[in-house]
């Protein structure tokens, strides 16, 4: 479907994402489901344009005997600026372009967290003519999945504190409680709390904290579970605390794993919506991309690749974080990328060429082809990371409305001269038509590689960390501080040494220092803490203090969001 210039009626200003979404003419969700071979009995409508798949439909679509799967297209990116480089816009636009070329296609992205929606970054439904609908519902309560995760997380917290209050038969050490509480709103005042004050009726006093729901291990558990039985089993393995002997205490020990799984029963079912152009899309799950794997759910990907010829799915942050975790965590569960798109932008490349941190977006808006060329090594390095797994890679240049043509040409030429397949995408402005060349490049490159992880699961935890540090980040080595080596000994003694590692570091550099732009050399990765996400199935490796409960900025996006007497929301973007 072609689109005219996205300008407001009677003016030159571009339409807001919300205006584009409201002007769209969505198809009945039953027709969208029909594109995937699903019937009305396979879905449960949840409002206009939204449906959840039934458990029976999920089981049927993911059955081992269904036969050949479709092509998996992974969308990742270069080292981003804090505003992001448009991976979701590219993901949706590419899905629309493939559908426009006659391919049966589905898109899969994460559910937005209310933290960014009301904080800095805004929604996560894409933008312009490359977004998923209904945008307002997706960015607010949607189907209640994240609320269910918040309640399930806090049920574990309450059950553990209740156990402490009623005699503590498991002999839990209140100084070693690892399970926080959760809230899906940015609130820095809750980063450190004390609970149980006020006498015996208030429970056992201890230090506590809140995390945003996207940072909860339960969100990652939901994202990686095969089915409800696996969801319950994974929940039962989460480490809540340690006992006096230093052994883990789990929800299975406390006896509430089944109750948690019951709360997440409906949240496990993928949410089916559509893009602006009516292409089927799954919006499901939303784990953090640093302390977790940062993708939509495994079950949504499995359904999508089973029911369509092409699945376009997205990984968080750049290839050093998102694609690496996809390769070592998600691909090991059967979703192996056939090709990857590395999203690059003029402003992102320019930041590295100017050796700029923090990002000055006014300066990045200035035309500077020389800076673009100077920063292109960062993009090339991300392409090399993808290709190190045997995944064919192409670069998609996400074009912003104010990008100078000379800057775009400089980026294209620099990549082409380096032998990197590249195509512009104007999907934000033009929808699928703006990503047609990129889609044709993706079709050409898909399936030309041979996937292999960079480390063996049986390798020791230090060996796995060292492999990622050297081969993905380009570090000279690894230094362990603040008791991290003792953490590794404990994790391996608990039996989690064969899990993949999930390194948490800044997304704004290949290094663990955001000020090191481009492709840093001569540096050492510093590991400060290692802990198991035993339910999710990986080991978290922290290289710095991880902000698991963000704060609101001086002018939060919430101040611009409103609703009128008719119930119409304004201010979402």
Steps between C-alpha positions, in 0.01 A plus 500: 500500500650836396469806721508870434727729696395466866401863548215632706200626303570848368858519632856382455552354848525122499213311651553363847513125542168522681340690211625242250366218717158662531479563127570134420222266392578175683373166378280280720729298722333180376622582147852570629498163675378341178819612324682260734256216447330562834123478540264689729522205741879549525482853640333681788423865413613750764352820363508656157796377299647283780481127566678238704569162349335212681715243676383242246612722211841550659545127555399426141726766349804395703455122476830329407343316206370809316776482240726765345528841663513840335795735463610685815611861448668653807505879526785635711703820482812708539603653834202730560448848630275529807204575269546176305559455127163361390522122522126461560414734212734296279360169627141598425587667170699199383212269588265719297746507209535121493122467503486749214734273304247221539663320793291363786647703786457566869673749728591440866599775746500555876219657700571857617569563866315787664835624632630629164150597384465747791874567530737596219489277198127487437314200364637192333249432224716631218409826333362683200374262232704220653327422829278240658136566585311588714783726609323652802399168650841341438679787674266503800335198664470284184387147604623531858802271457741733675252559784473122541879476515510776762243320714673163458837650590360660815323179596845341525619792714198476729528121530865522601436769762201301624728198542744710701214628718359153574809335641748488209521120480732529199745695716525783247765762574320837490832663402509287182157554349556550127139535386377865492154639442382631162309794354456595133555872558829688532545593867853568627375536861440123504853396404576436866229433759448342841206269563351335806517800734242567767503198727411131465186564296705663222729205428876448531701823452752489217644708217320472166474669160270533200582428137301596194299201378705466180801429725323220687638153437138388463478711183795307360348172621178576313707591197687170487240246617393223260153454648314536829668197653841639413392841630413347836824298511710806416322708762573230755876532432532875560743585781311714751749495787770295670473302818746513789723246322511704180272272300225642274136530604252487214125548438485121483626492859248763608220316320359774273638416153160366396320813616740720305447291186124533549533880506702484177274250321349754262813717479681201349273508193639723219318822412402534133462847349588654161722762346370820339486304174317203649793258530464254792711594801566342839566744785595286796739509794753768583811402701786746551769477233795509740426290809278280282491398134293793369267344243132419468391155616631172369144373458405799281805443281422129474141566400606767250766291330261204487207685344678738259773476239688791662529598868653843561604518866702753697776493763569786742788749473790436259639174367752480787213456746178407318631281219756331725236407755262389226772272364595345834162496678215501247664316209586214731123452538446461125445853366812531283537815287534441126603861444543814712441868434736739680316832532722805459426872492682814397477646850616179668799465269583869533518470879781249469677702233497804729603292805200648680369408845249592623306539178433859394202463267517859378859446391412164345237675286772701325602373156843335523582225246859479629376413850268237352791337317716518813236316703411225256744255663248458781237377254751270331596351837136415577472334159812297585344395834192367320711322238719342770199277577472399136194723451494695170463872570376806314486861615172687493546878520199635687441840343378785721302785338775757561795286385716683248543323167878551513514322839291209368717466192814503716364217714389294200829546317716421803315174563494400133874567468549263797301229322199524734157447336297813579163655420312805617163469671244780503243279670407767754384728219398249235407180682584174329571670170789682666669172597448304177866517393604387847251211485639385166852510644382297800341237273820479298725449804274277711624146549849559360677446833552219750418588860728404791528645854831644613536284810400155618239483776724260692782755520560658839334829582833692481569345158161612373546852637848520346369387161230767491740768628769430241308384193191722526607810695864506387642513855855393578383296797282486812560624855288375793440734795272536804474125563396404145728196500336375820162560333606273213610228741162514673301497175694203368467319835122542478506319166449793261840495332364358174265793439580770240626833631302823469743791534355825627692805383434842351330486158670823394845352436659169411694551823366523855557876494243699295753772422707257290346552158563332166688171535702528823835321529739430785242468776400237757146393587437540874260245652353605836229243574380164368160355591269231368171560323433133550136515396573688178795273432805727489765652726500880532844661488495860623776736390365805688213602723189409301209744516210256541265773625533807277405847617289760324679788324453866586227522236349151475289405201211448744462877527397514133252211508132573557149370435193704406134464598442257213778271616742599222865487607751762389875533539606145416785481249 
